[in-house]
Each structure stands twice: as structure tokens, then as C-alpha cells.
Amino acid sequence: MRGGAKVAIVGGVFVLVAGGLGYGVYDVVLGGDEAGGTGTVAESSEVKTGPPEKEEIQETAEGFLKAWASGDAAAAALFTNNEAVSEPLLAGYAAEAHVTGAVITPGAAVGAKVPFTVKATVSYEGRTKPWSYSSELTVVRGLTTGKALVDWQPTVIHPQLTEGAVLRTGESSTAAIEAVDHNGEVLDKEKYPSLGPILDSLREKYGDTAGGSPGIETWIEPADEQLPDTTLLTLAEGKPGQLQTTLDADAQAAAEKAVKQYSGASVVAVKPSTGSIRAVANNPATGFNAAMQGKQAPGSTLKIMTAAMLLEKGLASADRPIECPEDVMYMGNSFHNLKGFSLPDTEPFTTSFARSCNTAFIKKIDEVDDDAALAKEARDVFGIGLDWKTGVVSFDGSVPEENGGVAAAQYIGQGTVQMNVLNIASITATARTGTFRQPVIVPQSLDGRQLATASRSLSQNVTGQLNDMMRATASWGTGKAAMASVGGDKGAKTGSAEVDGQTTSNSWFTGFSDDLVAAAVVQSGGHGGDAAGPVVAAVLRAGS
């Protein structure tokens, strides 16, 4: 070890006795009867193959954690399969993050994975604060040496550390903010964990103009300069500047609670009359904001847009009969309805919409006689793809111009259509009022940014028919069960999106109650009303 440091073994606890390191005292607490091992990987003239054995996993994890805890980044890096990349990050734990003490406690290995907890102390310019978190490492077989090595990932150091990012402690690069909802209620990460990445983005963008001052913090600085820093620990509070958002604390609380019921769930709520975003929630709640940045097929929720196009062109009307056969072929592609259902030819378009009949929409393609018609509807009426300026990073949807079977798949929200729940909430909001209002999470008046505008609105007649069809879906169609507990003037549309490689489709649902719209997706959640429906209903109840 560097600087003449010595390791004494006392009762199974490794204690670094600092010998001029100036780096503090670290403990590595090792569980089990094998505590107190040498921390080195056994040497052998034979290059081993196959998965690491239990003993190798124990020795490698023990050696790595002991070296890391002692502050010897070079020694710790030797236990990894990427010495050149891991050593600077490990060294930065002390030099850049200013960690001056830590106890690292491994848990029981699960296969080749070894979980561990870190109880650290961070010190900067006379300010000291404890810092605790959990992470894990994986032991793999070295490709050339055959040695058991830690598979190097930045998440070994901290679970939120990404490729190319670094840990730093010091005066924050931007001033602190106190975000408030539209009623002035404070919004923070602890109470509303899904807002974590959003509040970080808002701070990065508006912190210097909100009137606050920087604090002393430990943060993750991402490799991409366009992404915000992620604060992990606050040693000294800065003076926060107040930042107004369009969010609603009650709707946000309901959204946070609702998505916790399902793994891989996202929901967004929007006020149709203004475009104000009232809630954004994701499970998991940290990291990527899938609700606003995700990209995937939205399934039959997109039929709201397709129906609007057919109504505008006079190819369908809410009360006019439309064919809904069990299946249909279009340019060599077969399309069918869920469980092969069909409807009598006397049933109106409202029934096909409320029952989510795929074939009714596909059979109208030839009459549309324009493969790009849906893409035009998306852009010109619903504002999809118009470079939204919500106040944070967001994806504004994509309906590419296609032809043949791919264009047909778009009619039912499959193929190359890419959406997130913010986009579907906005589509529903546009259908609700007839006019696209670009969603925003901070008022436009805050910075005068240019919002996206669609080139035209829906007629009052088309808007009325869309609302009536969504009301039917909520009252007796596929959304009935999910929307039963929602009051007010209500409507809905269900969707399920089949994704390659998944045995169960993604569950999509969108609905409105008076002047509030919500849309949700649950990965591998099945039918729209089964999983995503209750999430939407919970948010609508809170905001209605």
C-alpha cells in the first residue's frame, strides 16, 4: 500500500492505519467465517475458464473492497477487468468527491454478484457530513488471464454513476432552487422522488436566474454537458431561489403512489385548456425520465389520432356503421382483433372505437388514399414532432411517413410510431379541446421561450364526436372498469402494444375527467385497462 500504510486485522475487521496518507481511516467489514483473508487472487499456471467459483468470488470481492476502502486506487484497479478506466474513478473518490472515511460492508453473494453498503464521511472546507448508499459488484472470468476479476462498471462506485461521469464535491455549479407547484406548494425529491431528474434539470437551466446562491454539495457530473448534475449529498445549503412550475402537488402525490404498484410504469397528467403539466411520475423513480423522454409504440391509444383523421376526411362518423371483421389482410400483412372478436356491420364507429377494433381502422386505409395522411395529421393538428419546449428535456413523438403494411400498422399505434405518455396525454388533450397546446412544466413567461404551435385545429363537430367516442369507452367500452371510480365528464382510450421479445404486451391507457387528462404505460402490463388504467384513474381522481 502507498505511503507506508499498514493493515491490522482485529476481530475480522481490516483497519487502515494511515501512515502519512492524509486520507483518513477506512474499515472494510467482511461478513462470514472467511473474514480476514489475504485479499489477493490466487495465482495459477493454468488459465482457468468458465464462471468464477464461490471461493474466487469471495477473494476477488474482498481484495477489491479492501483496497478501495484503504484509498489505494491502483491496487483496487488491479482487481478489475478494466484497470485503465477504473483507477481514475477510484482515485477520484478521495481527490474529487472528498470522501475521508468509509465502512464498506459486503452482503451475501448471489451467484457472481456481491452487494455491499457504504457508510462514508464527506469533508470539504471544514464541513463534514455522513453519506450512506448501497451498490453491488459482479465477478467475472478475465478473458485473457483467466483470473476472477470485478467486472468494471461506474455503478460499482455509486449506483447512479454513468459512463464517463465523475463524482465531485465542492461549491455547486448552479444556485439552489425551491420548486413550487401552481398553488405555491413546495416540491422536493424526498416527497416526490419522480421529480428528481426534473428538478435537477430545472435547477441547471433556471438556477442562476431564480435568485438563489450555490451550496456545498456532492454531485454526479455527467459526461454529456447538456445533461444536468445530479446532487447526491448537501453539506451546506445554498440560498434557494423560488421557481414556479405548472405541477399540482395533489396530482403528483397520486401519480407517485400509483406507479409504485407496477414495475416499469410511467404517467403524465396535463390540463387540456392550457397545456400545463400537472404530474409526472416514473417507477423506477431515479435516472431516466421515461414519462417525457421514452420512445415506444403506444398501441391503440393512437386510435384517437387515427379516428380524428378519418372523421376529418368524412370517411367515418361516430354514429355511422363501419365494418369490424375478425381479421383483415392489407398488402400481405394480416391484422386481427383481440381474441378474434368481430362486430356486426350495423354497429357504428363509436362501438369499434370503444371496443378497440383494429380491423375497422385498417379497412379504411384504401379510402384514405394517402400513406402520409396520418403523419400529416400528427404534425398539423396534434403538434407531434414540432420541437416542444416544455422547460426540460422531452421527446415530442414521431409518426414517420411510411407506406404499405408499415403505414397500416401505424393506424393502430404499432410499426414505426414512437411515443411516450407525455405525447399520448397531449394527443388526448388536443382531442378534448380541438386545439393543440404545447405541454409545459414551467410557464412560458418564465423565459419567453417559443412554444410549438400546430397549423390548424379540429372542427367543433369532429371534436365533439371524439369526445363522445371516448365517453363511450369509459362508460361501457374497454375502459369501463378502470374509469368506474372517476367522476365528472369522463372519457378514455385503452391500448396494448406488442413488442418483439416480450411475452406480454405493454399496457397503455389515457383518459380525461373535466379539464384534466392523464396517460400511463406499464411495461409488460397486458391489456390497457388492467394495469395502466388504474394508474390513470388514480391521478384523475386526485386532480378532478
C-alpha positions as CSV (number, residue, x, y, z in Angstrom):
1,M,0.0,0.0,0.0
2,R,1.0,3.6,-0.6
3,G,2.7,5.9,1.9
4,G,3.7,3.0,4.2
5,A,0.2,2.4,5.3
6,K,-0.3,-0.8,7.3
7,V,-3.3,-3.0,7.7
8,A,-4.0,-4.5,11.1
9,I,-6.6,-7.4,11.4
10,V,-8.6,-7.1,14.5
11,G,-11.6,-9.5,15.0
12,G,-12.2,-9.8,11.3
13,V,-12.1,-6.1,10.7
14,F,-9.5,-4.6,8.4
15,V,-8.4,-1.2,9.8
16,L,-6.1,1.0,7.8
17,V,-3.6,2.8,9.9
18,A,-2.8,5.9,7.9
19,G,1.0,6.4,7.6
20,G,1.3,9.9,6.0
21,L,-1.5,9.3,3.6
22,G,-3.6,12.1,4.9
23,Y,-6.6,10.2,3.7
24,G,-8.4,9.2,6.9
25,V,-9.3,5.8,8.3
26,Y,-11.3,3.2,6.4
27,D,-12.8,-0.1,7.6
28,V,-13.9,-3.0,5.5
29,V,-16.3,-5.1,7.4
30,L,-16.4,-8.6,6.0
31,G,-19.2,-11.0,6.9
32,G,-19.0,-14.7,7.3
33,D,-16.3,-17.1,8.7
34,E,-13.9,-16.3,5.9
35,A,-13.3,-12.7,7.0
36,G,-9.6,-11.9,7.3
37,G,-8.4,-13.4,4.1
38,T,-5.5,-12.1,2.2
39,G,-7.5,-10.1,-0.4
40,T,-5.4,-11.4,-3.3
41,V,-6.4,-13.5,-6.2
42,A,-4.9,-17.0,-6.2
43,E,-2.2,-17.4,-8.8
44,S,-2.1,-20.5,-11.1
45,S,0.0,-21.5,-14.1
46,E,-3.2,-22.8,-15.7
47,V,-5.6,-20.3,-17.3
48,K,-9.0,-21.1,-15.9
49,T,-12.2,-21.0,-17.9
50,G,-15.9,-21.0,-17.1
51,P,-17.7,-18.9,-14.4
52,P,-15.8,-17.9,-11.3
53,E,-16.2,-20.3,-8.3
54,K,-17.5,-19.3,-5.0
55,E,-14.1,-19.0,-3.4
56,E,-12.8,-16.9,-6.3
57,I,-15.8,-14.5,-6.0
58,Q,-15.1,-14.2,-2.2
59,E,-11.4,-13.5,-2.6
60,T,-11.8,-11.0,-5.5
61,A,-14.6,-9.0,-3.9
62,E,-12.7,-9.0,-0.6
63,G,-9.5,-7.8,-2.2
64,F,-11.1,-5.1,-4.3
65,L,-13.2,-3.7,-1.4
66,K,-10.3,-3.7,1.0
67,A,-8.0,-1.9,-1.5
68,W,-10.7,0.6,-2.4
69,A,-11.5,1.3,1.3
70,S,-7.9,1.8,2.1
71,G,-7.6,4.5,-0.6
72,D,-5.3,2.5,-2.8
73,A,-6.9,3.1,-6.2
74,A,-4.1,1.4,-8.1
75,A,-4.4,-1.8,-6.0
76,A,-8.1,-1.8,-6.3
77,A,-8.0,-1.3,-10.1
78,L,-5.8,-4.4,-10.4
79,F,-8.8,-6.5,-9.2
80,T,-10.9,-5.2,-12.1
81,N,-11.1,-6.1,-15.8
82,N,-10.5,-2.5,-16.8
83,E,-7.6,-1.1,-14.8
84,A,-7.1,2.0,-17.0
85,V,-10.7,3.2,-16.7
86,S,-11.4,2.2,-13.1
87,E,-8.3,3.6,-11.4
88,P,-9.0,7.3,-12.1
89,L,-12.6,6.9,-10.8
90,L,-11.5,5.1,-7.7
91,A,-8.8,7.7,-7.1
92,G,-11.4,10.5,-7.6
93,Y,-13.4,9.1,-4.7
94,A,-11.0,10.8,-2.4
95,A,-9.5,13.5,-4.6
96,E,-12.6,14.8,-6.3
97,A,-15.5,13.6,-4.1
98,H,-13.6,14.3,-0.9
99,V,-14.6,11.1,0.9
100,T,-12.4,11.0,4.0
101,G,-13.7,7.8,5.7
102,A,-15.9,4.8,4.9
103,V,-17.1,1.5,6.2
104,I,-17.9,-0.9,3.3
105,T,-19.9,-4.0,4.3
106,P,-20.4,-6.8,1.8
107,G,-23.6,-8.8,1.8
108,A,-24.0,-12.4,0.8
109,A,-23.1,-13.2,-2.8
110,V,-25.9,-14.0,-5.2
111,G,-24.2,-16.0,-7.8
112,A,-21.4,-13.8,-9.1
113,K,-23.0,-10.6,-7.7
114,V,-21.8,-9.2,-4.4
115,P,-24.0,-6.4,-2.9
116,F,-22.4,-4.0,-0.4
117,T,-23.2,-1.0,1.6
118,V,-21.1,2.1,2.0
119,K,-21.2,4.4,5.1
120,A,-18.9,7.2,4.2
121,T,-17.9,10.6,5.5
122,V,-17.5,13.6,3.1
123,S,-15.5,16.6,4.1
124,Y,-15.0,19.9,2.3
125,E,-13.6,23.2,3.6
126,G,-14.4,22.4,7.3
127,R,-17.9,21.0,6.5
128,T,-18.4,17.3,7.2
129,K,-21.5,15.1,6.6
130,P,-22.2,11.3,6.6
131,W,-23.2,9.6,3.3
132,S,-24.7,6.2,3.0
133,Y,-25.7,4.1,0.0
134,S,-25.8,0.6,-1.4
135,S,-24.3,-0.8,-4.6
136,E,-23.0,-4.1,-6.0
137,L,-20.2,-5.6,-8.0
138,T,-20.1,-8.6,-10.3
139,V,-17.1,-11.0,-10.5
140,V,-16.3,-12.4,-14.0
141,R,-13.6,-14.5,-15.6
142,G,-10.9,-12.5,-17.3
143,L,-10.9,-13.2,-21.0
144,T,-7.1,-13.5,-21.3
145,T,-5.8,-14.1,-17.8
146,G,-8.5,-16.5,-16.7
147,K,-8.4,-14.7,-13.3
148,A,-11.6,-13.8,-11.4
149,L,-12.0,-10.0,-11.7
150,V,-14.5,-7.4,-10.8
151,D,-16.5,-6.5,-14.0
152,W,-15.8,-2.8,-14.1
153,Q,-18.9,-0.6,-14.3
154,P,-19.2,3.0,-12.9
155,T,-22.1,1.8,-10.8
156,V,-19.7,-0.1,-8.6
157,I,-18.7,3.2,-7.1
158,H,-22.2,4.6,-6.9
159,P,-25.4,3.1,-8.4
160,Q,-26.3,6.4,-10.3
161,L,-22.8,6.9,-11.8
162,T,-23.0,6.5,-15.6
163,E,-20.3,6.0,-18.2
164,G,-17.9,9.0,-18.4
165,A,-19.5,10.7,-15.4
166,V,-17.5,11.7,-12.3
167,L,-18.2,12.3,-8.6
168,R,-17.4,15.8,-7.3
169,T,-17.7,17.7,-4.0
170,G,-17.5,21.5,-3.8
171,E,-19.5,24.6,-4.4
172,S,-22.4,23.7,-6.7
173,S,-22.1,24.8,-10.2
174,T,-25.6,26.4,-10.1
175,A,-27.7,28.0,-7.4
176,A,-30.2,26.0,-5.5
177,I,-33.9,26.3,-6.3
178,E,-37.1,25.8,-4.4
179,A,-39.6,24.5,-6.9
180,V,-43.3,25.1,-6.1
181,D,-46.5,23.9,-7.8
182,H,-49.0,26.2,-9.4
183,N,-50.5,26.8,-5.9
184,G,-47.2,27.6,-4.3
185,E,-46.7,24.3,-2.5
186,V,-43.0,23.2,-2.3
187,L,-42.0,20.2,-4.4
188,D,-38.9,18.2,-3.3
189,K,-37.2,15.0,-4.3
190,E,-37.8,13.3,-0.9
191,K,-41.6,13.6,-1.0
192,Y,-41.8,13.3,-4.8
193,P,-39.0,11.1,-5.9
194,S,-40.0,11.0,-9.6
195,L,-39.3,14.7,-9.8
196,G,-35.6,14.1,-9.0
197,P,-34.3,14.3,-12.6
198,I,-36.8,17.0,-13.5
199,L,-35.8,19.3,-10.5
200,D,-32.1,18.7,-11.4
201,S,-32.8,19.8,-15.0
202,L,-34.8,22.8,-13.8
203,R,-32.0,23.8,-11.5
204,E,-29.4,23.5,-14.2
205,K,-31.5,25.7,-16.6
206,Y,-33.0,28.3,-14.3
207,G,-30.9,28.2,-11.1
208,D,-28.8,31.2,-11.9
209,T,-31.8,33.3,-12.8
210,A,-34.1,32.3,-9.9
211,G,-32.3,34.5,-7.3
212,G,-30.6,31.9,-5.2
213,S,-27.0,31.1,-4.2
214,P,-24.8,27.9,-4.5
215,G,-24.4,25.5,-1.7
216,I,-21.7,22.9,-0.9
217,E,-22.7,19.5,-2.4
218,T,-21.6,16.1,-3.6
219,W,-22.9,15.5,-7.1
220,I,-22.5,13.4,-10.2
221,E,-21.2,15.4,-13.2
222,P,-22.3,13.6,-16.4
223,A,-20.2,13.2,-19.5
224,D,-22.8,14.9,-21.6
225,E,-22.6,18.6,-20.8
226,Q,-26.2,19.1,-21.9
227,L,-27.4,16.9,-19.0
228,P,-27.8,18.3,-15.5
229,D,-25.7,17.4,-12.5
230,T,-27.3,15.0,-10.0
231,T,-27.0,16.1,-6.4
232,L,-26.3,13.2,-4.0
233,L,-25.5,15.0,-0.8
234,T,-25.8,18.5,0.6
235,L,-23.1,19.6,3.1
236,A,-24.2,23.2,3.3
237,E,-27.4,24.6,1.9
238,G,-27.3,27.4,-0.5
239,K,-30.0,30.1,-0.6
240,P,-32.7,28.6,-2.9
241,G,-34.4,30.8,-5.4
242,Q,-38.1,30.1,-5.9
243,L,-39.1,28.5,-9.2
244,Q,-42.8,28.4,-10.3
245,T,-43.9,25.2,-12.1
246,T,-47.2,24.1,-13.6
247,L,-47.3,20.9,-11.5
248,D,-50.0,20.1,-8.9
249,A,-48.9,18.6,-5.6
250,D,-52.0,16.5,-5.1
251,A,-51.9,15.1,-8.6
252,Q,-48.2,14.5,-8.3
253,A,-48.6,12.6,-5.0
254,A,-51.3,10.4,-6.5
255,A,-49.1,9.7,-9.5
256,E,-46.1,8.8,-7.3
257,K,-48.3,6.4,-5.3
258,A,-49.9,4.9,-8.4
259,V,-46.8,4.0,-10.4
260,K,-45.3,2.2,-7.3
261,Q,-47.9,-0.5,-7.8
262,Y,-46.2,-1.6,-11.1
263,S,-42.6,-2.1,-12.2
264,G,-41.8,-0.1,-15.3
265,A,-44.7,2.4,-15.0
266,S,-44.9,6.0,-16.2
267,V,-47.8,8.5,-16.0
268,V,-48.3,12.2,-17.1
269,A,-51.2,14.5,-16.4
270,V,-52.0,17.6,-18.5
271,K,-54.6,20.4,-18.3
272,P,-56.1,20.5,-21.8
273,S,-57.2,24.1,-21.7
274,T,-53.7,25.4,-21.1
275,G,-51.2,22.6,-21.8
276,S,-49.9,22.8,-18.2
277,I,-48.3,19.6,-17.0
278,R,-49.8,18.7,-13.6
279,A,-47.9,15.5,-12.8
280,V,-45.0,13.3,-14.0
281,A,-44.1,10.0,-12.3
282,N,-42.0,7.0,-13.1
283,N,-41.2,3.7,-11.5
284,P,-38.2,3.4,-11.1
285,A,-38.1,7.0,-9.9
286,T,-34.5,7.9,-10.5
287,G,-32.4,8.4,-13.6
288,F,-34.1,8.3,-17.0
289,N,-37.4,10.3,-17.2
290,A,-39.3,7.7,-19.3
291,A,-42.6,9.6,-19.0
292,M,-41.2,12.5,-21.0
293,Q,-38.2,11.1,-22.9
294,G,-39.3,7.5,-23.6
295,K,-39.8,6.2,-27.2
296,Q,-42.1,3.2,-27.9
297,A,-45.2,2.1,-29.7
298,P,-48.3,3.3,-27.9
299,G,-50.8,0.8,-29.3
300,S,-54.4,1.6,-29.6
301,T,-54.3,4.8,-27.7
302,L,-53.1,6.3,-31.0
303,K,-56.5,5.5,-32.5
304,I,-57.7,8.8,-31.1
305,M,-55.5,10.5,-33.7
306,T,-56.4,8.0,-36.4
307,A,-60.1,8.5,-35.6
308,A,-59.7,12.2,-35.9
309,M,-58.1,11.8,-39.3
310,L,-61.0,9.6,-40.5
311,L,-63.6,11.9,-39.1
312,E,-62.0,15.0,-40.7
313,K,-61.9,13.2,-44.1
314,G,-65.6,12.2,-43.8
315,L,-64.6,8.5,-44.0
316,A,-66.3,7.7,-40.7
317,S,-68.6,9.3,-38.2
318,A,-69.4,8.4,-34.7
319,D,-72.9,7.2,-35.4
320,R,-72.3,5.6,-38.9
321,P,-71.9,1.8,-39.3
322,I,-68.4,0.6,-40.1
323,E,-67.0,-2.9,-40.8
324,C,-65.2,-4.7,-38.0
325,P,-64.3,-8.2,-39.2
326,E,-62.3,-10.7,-37.2
327,D,-59.2,-10.1,-39.3
328,V,-58.1,-8.3,-42.4
329,M,-55.3,-8.5,-44.9
330,Y,-53.5,-5.4,-46.2
331,M,-50.6,-5.6,-48.6
332,G,-49.6,-9.1,-47.4
333,N,-49.9,-8.2,-43.7
334,S,-52.6,-9.8,-41.5
335,F,-54.3,-7.7,-38.8
336,H,-56.7,-9.1,-36.2
337,N,-58.7,-8.1,-33.2
338,L,-58.0,-9.2,-29.6
339,K,-59.2,-12.8,-29.2
340,G,-60.5,-12.7,-32.8
341,F,-63.7,-10.7,-32.0
342,S,-65.8,-9.1,-34.6
343,L,-68.8,-6.8,-34.7
344,P,-72.0,-6.8,-36.8
345,D,-71.8,-4.5,-39.8
346,T,-74.7,-2.5,-38.4
347,E,-72.6,-1.3,-35.4
348,P,-71.4,2.4,-35.6
349,F,-67.9,3.7,-35.5
350,T,-68.3,4.5,-31.8
351,T,-68.6,0.8,-31.0
352,S,-65.5,-0.1,-32.9
353,F,-63.6,2.7,-31.1
354,A,-65.0,1.8,-27.7
355,R,-64.3,-1.9,-28.2
356,S,-60.9,-1.1,-29.8
357,C,-61.5,-2.9,-33.1
358,N,-58.2,-2.9,-35.1
359,T,-59.7,-4.1,-38.4
360,A,-62.2,-1.2,-38.6
361,F,-59.3,1.2,-38.8
362,I,-57.2,-0.9,-41.2
363,K,-60.1,-1.4,-43.7
364,K,-60.3,2.4,-44.2
365,I,-56.7,2.8,-45.5
366,D,-57.5,2.4,-49.2
367,E,-60.2,5.1,-48.8
368,V,-57.7,7.5,-47.3
369,D,-55.6,7.1,-50.4
370,D,-52.6,8.8,-48.8
371,D,-49.9,6.9,-47.0
372,A,-48.6,10.1,-45.4
373,A,-52.1,11.2,-44.1
374,L,-51.5,10.0,-40.5
375,A,-48.1,11.7,-40.3
376,K,-49.7,14.9,-41.6
377,E,-52.5,14.7,-39.0
378,A,-49.9,14.1,-36.3
379,R,-47.9,17.2,-37.2
380,D,-50.6,19.6,-38.4
381,V,-53.3,19.0,-35.8
382,F,-51.7,17.3,-32.8
383,G,-48.3,19.0,-32.8
384,I,-46.3,15.8,-32.9
385,G,-42.6,16.3,-33.9
386,L,-42.6,20.1,-33.6
387,D,-39.7,20.5,-31.2
388,W,-41.6,21.1,-27.9
389,K,-40.0,23.4,-25.3
390,T,-41.5,22.0,-22.1
391,G,-38.9,23.5,-19.9
392,V,-36.9,20.3,-19.5
393,V,-35.6,17.7,-22.0
394,S,-38.5,15.9,-23.6
395,F,-39.3,13.9,-26.7
396,D,-42.3,15.2,-28.7
397,G,-43.3,12.0,-30.5
398,S,-42.8,10.6,-34.0
399,V,-45.1,9.4,-36.8
400,P,-42.8,9.0,-39.8
401,E,-44.3,9.0,-43.3
402,E,-44.5,5.3,-44.4
403,N,-46.2,3.2,-47.0
404,G,-47.7,-0.2,-47.3
405,G,-48.0,-2.5,-44.3
406,V,-45.9,-0.2,-42.1
407,A,-48.3,2.7,-42.7
408,A,-51.2,0.3,-41.9
409,A,-49.6,-0.7,-38.6
410,Q,-49.3,3.0,-37.7
411,Y,-53.1,3.3,-37.7
412,I,-53.3,1.2,-34.6
413,G,-50.2,2.6,-32.9
414,Q,-47.7,0.0,-34.0
415,G,-45.0,-0.1,-36.6
416,T,-42.6,2.9,-36.6
417,V,-44.8,5.2,-34.3
418,Q,-42.8,6.3,-31.3
419,M,-44.4,7.9,-28.3
420,N,-44.2,8.4,-24.5
421,V,-47.0,9.1,-22.1
422,L,-46.5,12.8,-22.3
423,N,-47.2,12.6,-26.1
424,I,-50.3,10.5,-25.6
425,A,-51.6,12.8,-22.8
426,S,-51.1,15.7,-25.2
427,I,-52.9,13.9,-28.0
428,T,-55.8,13.3,-25.7
429,A,-55.8,16.9,-24.5
430,T,-55.9,18.1,-28.2
431,A,-58.8,15.8,-28.9
432,R,-60.5,17.1,-25.7
433,T,-60.5,20.7,-26.8
434,G,-59.8,20.5,-30.5
435,T,-56.7,22.6,-30.3
436,F,-53.0,21.6,-29.6
437,R,-51.5,23.5,-26.7
438,Q,-47.9,22.5,-26.3
439,P,-47.3,20.9,-22.8
440,V,-45.2,22.9,-20.4
441,I,-43.8,22.2,-16.9
442,V,-42.7,25.8,-16.3
443,P,-44.7,28.8,-17.5
444,Q,-43.7,30.3,-20.9
445,S,-43.5,33.7,-19.1
446,L,-40.5,32.5,-17.1
447,D,-38.1,32.8,-20.0
448,G,-40.1,33.8,-23.1
449,R,-39.2,30.6,-25.0
450,Q,-41.0,29.9,-28.2
451,L,-43.7,27.2,-27.9
452,A,-44.6,24.8,-30.7
453,T,-47.9,25.6,-32.4
454,A,-49.9,23.3,-34.8
455,S,-51.1,24.7,-38.1
456,R,-54.8,24.0,-37.6
457,S,-57.4,22.9,-35.0
458,L,-60.1,20.3,-35.3
459,S,-63.6,21.4,-36.1
460,Q,-66.2,21.6,-33.3
461,N,-68.0,18.8,-35.0
462,V,-65.0,16.4,-35.0
463,T,-64.0,17.4,-31.5
464,G,-67.5,16.6,-30.3
465,Q,-67.5,13.2,-31.9
466,L,-64.1,12.3,-30.5
467,N,-65.2,13.2,-27.0
468,D,-68.4,11.2,-27.4
469,M,-66.5,8.1,-28.5
470,M,-64.1,8.4,-25.6
471,R,-67.0,8.9,-23.2
472,A,-68.4,5.6,-24.6
473,T,-65.1,3.9,-24.0
474,A,-65.2,5.0,-20.4
475,S,-68.8,4.2,-19.7
476,W,-69.3,0.8,-21.4
477,G,-66.3,0.1,-23.6
478,T,-62.8,-1.3,-22.8
479,G,-62.1,1.5,-20.2
480,K,-65.3,0.9,-18.1
481,A,-63.7,-0.9,-15.2
482,A,-60.7,1.4,-14.8
483,M,-62.8,4.6,-15.1
484,A,-65.6,3.4,-12.8
485,S,-64.2,5.4,-9.8
486,V,-63.6,8.6,-11.8
487,G,-66.2,11.4,-11.6
488,G,-67.1,14.3,-13.8
489,D,-67.3,14.4,-17.6
490,K,-65.0,11.5,-18.4
491,G,-63.7,9.6,-21.4
492,A,-60.9,7.1,-22.2
493,K,-59.0,5.0,-24.7
494,T,-57.2,1.7,-24.0
495,G,-54.2,0.3,-25.7
496,S,-51.8,-2.6,-25.7
497,A,-48.6,-2.6,-27.7
498,E,-46.9,-5.8,-28.7
499,V,-43.1,-5.5,-28.5
500,D,-40.7,-8.0,-30.1
501,G,-39.3,-10.4,-27.5
502,Q,-42.0,-9.7,-24.9
503,T,-44.4,-12.5,-23.9
504,T,-46.8,-9.9,-22.5
505,S,-47.8,-6.7,-24.3
506,N,-47.3,-3.2,-22.8
507,S,-50.4,-1.7,-21.1
508,W,-51.4,1.8,-22.3
509,F,-54.3,3.9,-21.1
510,T,-55.4,7.5,-21.5
511,G,-58.4,9.3,-20.1
512,F,-59.9,12.6,-19.2
513,S,-62.1,14.0,-16.4
514,D,-63.4,17.5,-16.9
515,D,-60.2,19.7,-17.5
516,L,-57.6,17.1,-16.7
517,V,-56.1,14.4,-18.9
518,A,-53.7,11.6,-17.8
519,A,-51.9,8.9,-19.8
520,A,-50.0,5.9,-18.5
521,V,-48.0,2.9,-19.6
522,V,-46.9,-0.2,-17.7
523,Q,-44.2,-2.3,-19.3
524,S,-45.5,-5.9,-19.8
525,G,-48.7,-4.9,-18.1
526,G,-51.1,-6.6,-20.5
527,H,-54.3,-5.1,-21.7
528,G,-54.7,-1.3,-21.3
529,G,-57.4,-1.4,-18.7
530,D,-55.6,-4.0,-16.5
531,A,-52.5,-2.0,-15.3
532,A,-52.2,1.4,-16.9
533,G,-56.0,2.1,-16.4
534,P,-55.9,2.2,-12.6
535,V,-52.8,4.4,-12.7
536,V,-54.7,7.0,-14.9
537,A,-57.8,6.7,-12.7
538,A,-55.9,7.4,-9.5
539,V,-54.4,10.6,-11.0
540,L,-57.7,11.8,-12.4
541,R,-59.4,11.3,-9.1
542,A,-56.8,13.4,-7.3
543,G,-56.9,16.2,-9.9
544,S,-60.6,16.3,-10.6
